[in-house]
Amino acid sequence: MTKQGLKSFFLFALYISLSTISSFAEQQFREAAQFYNSPDCPVLGGQHDQHDVESMCSDEAVHVAMTLDAVYLRGSMAAILSILQHSTCPENVVFHFVTAQGGASSLRATVAASFPYLKFQVYPFDPAPVTRLISTSIRSALDCPLNYARSYLADLLPTCVRKVVYLDSDLVLVDDIAALAATPLGGAVLAAPEYCNANFTAYFTPTFWSNPVLSLAFADRKACYFNTGVMVIDLDRWRTGDYTRKIEEWMELQKRMRIYELGSLPPFLLVFAGKIAPVDHRWNQHGLGGDNFRGLCRDLHPGRVSLLHWSGKGKPWARLDASRPCPLDALWAPYDLLKPPFSFDS
């Protein structure tokens, strides 16, 4: 690792340690209600054992992967609650949380205190391999190594987990996640809502498009933008195709010549755009956090809504705390488990 890479790694480790201590000192969460399966739900092995290996590996379970960190913990807790509340078989949802190494035990305890019945595992993420590959982007929050953990799920999760729904922390579901998890992949490695009306060329620099070799990267496919905050991933196919390495190869090129500006998204587009299975847009009403600079209020896209996603700079909890909420932030508020400060000692 270069001196710059070592410096970035140690600064990240220090940031995680300090932010974890600060956030846990400031944030306490109430216990959520328990939700039960409907009579028609399949029974998983070890139904009442949170850490039972059989249920952790069951193909009957809905496997959900998320990252957990102190900065976005409030959003993650709301997302978990929304998933359980709207699930027909909430006891069959198994969570796989990827965390920074320094805060894993505290985050585990926080989740268990609010969701004592939840089936989940925590996987500490070593940032060293990806830190050396990260290039600065247009927003510093996008440069956090944990933001790249979605590229390493196939390595982090047990090989018995064959398919997973990956979700960002700044969203809530208002529909049954089992319907999203059941998306037919049809031989594709992943599925996500595609947005073919978006200006796809804007996700890459003029250096990329002017290069006669690189500009052919999408020549054999109809490449469309998709948001990596909501994906259904076939982990078996990912492992077989060694897609983590393919993403890393584009990140290595980015270190040599700047071909994009936007964090972990462009490498996914370079590898998968035009090759994914489609998902209805209702499963990612994204952009509610505005753009990456000002985070202004936005309206919903036309059509049905199954998932609300505050991608962008503006987060609903921050805007609510600042008494400057956007109208749609009121849809996030009912899932907020944060205790108000005056109740901490009660």
Secondary structure as GFF3:
##gff-version 3
##sequence-region A 1 346
A	DSSP	alpha_helix	3	26	.	.	.	ID=ss1
A	DSSP	alpha_helix	53	57	.	.	.	ID=ss2
A	DSSP	beta_strand	62	68	.	.	.	ID=ss3
A	DSSP	alpha_helix	73	85	.	.	.	ID=ss4
A	DSSP	three_ten_helix	90	92	.	.	.	ID=ss5
A	DSSP	beta_strand	93	100	.	.	.	ID=ss6
A	DSSP	three_ten_helix	101	103	.	.	.	ID=ss7
A	DSSP	alpha_helix	104	114	.	.	.	ID=ss8
A	DSSP	beta_strand	119	125	.	.	.	ID=ss9
A	DSSP	alpha_helix	128	131	.	.	.	ID=ss10
A	DSSP	three_ten_helix	140	143	.	.	.	ID=ss11
A	DSSP	three_ten_helix	145	152	.	.	.	ID=ss12
A	DSSP	alpha_helix	153	156	.	.	.	ID=ss13
A	DSSP	beta_strand	163	167	.	.	.	ID=ss14
A	DSSP	beta_strand	171	173	.	.	.	ID=ss15
A	DSSP	alpha_helix	177	181	.	.	.	ID=ss16
A	DSSP	beta_strand	190	192	.	.	.	ID=ss17
A	DSSP	beta_strand	194	195	.	.	.	ID=ss18
A	DSSP	three_ten_helix	200	203	.	.	.	ID=ss19
A	DSSP	alpha_helix	206	210	.	.	.	ID=ss20
A	DSSP	three_ten_helix	214	216	.	.	.	ID=ss21
A	DSSP	beta_strand	225	226	.	.	.	ID=ss22
A	DSSP	beta_strand	230	234	.	.	.	ID=ss23
A	DSSP	alpha_helix	235	241	.	.	.	ID=ss24
A	DSSP	alpha_helix	243	256	.	.	.	ID=ss25
A	DSSP	alpha_helix	265	272	.	.	.	ID=ss26
A	DSSP	beta_strand	277	278	.	.	.	ID=ss27
A	DSSP	three_ten_helix	281	283	.	.	.	ID=ss28
A	DSSP	beta_strand	307	309	.	.	.	ID=ss29
A	DSSP	alpha_helix	316	321	.	.	.	ID=ss30
A	DSSP	three_ten_helix	327	331	.	.	.	ID=ss31
A	DSSP	three_ten_helix	333	335	.	.	.	ID=ss32
A	DSSP	three_ten_helix	341	343	.	.	.	ID=ss33
###
